[in-house]
Amino acid sequence: MKFEGACRVNFNKAGKVFSMTSACTPAQVTQAEDAMQRFFRAQGL
């Protein structure tokens, strides 16, 4: 997930964070994880 600015959170195919840029705040990482969880639920995974 890419945010405005330099924050980017990358996920593996299982939906787990595998990397992020140093510009990310903990709140942005949490927001990205929540979005990934919603996506997986919406897909029935």
N, C-alpha and C positions, 0 to 999 in steps of 0.2 A: 504494500500500500504506500502510495506516495502522498506526502503532505506538501503544502505550500512551504517554500524555503528549501532547506537541504535535508529534511528528514525523509528517510525511506525505510520501511520495514518489509523484509522479505520473508516469505513463508515457504516451507517445503510442501510436498503434495499431501501430507497428512495434516496440514494446517498449523504446524508449529513454527514459531519464529526461528529462523536459522541465521539471520544477520540483520543488522540495522546500522544506520549511519550514526555517528557520534552526536549529530545535531538533534536527535530525537529525545523528547522528554518522556519520563515515565507515563505521563497521561496520554501521550500520542501512541505509545506502544500498547497501552491498555485499550485505547480506542480501536487500533488496528486489530488486536486480538478479538475484541468483541465483534467487529465487522466480519471477521473470518468465521467466527462461531455462528453468527446469524446466516451467513452464506451456506455453511454446511448444513444447518438445520433446514433451510429453505430447499436445499437439494435432496433432503431426506437421507443425508449421510451421517 
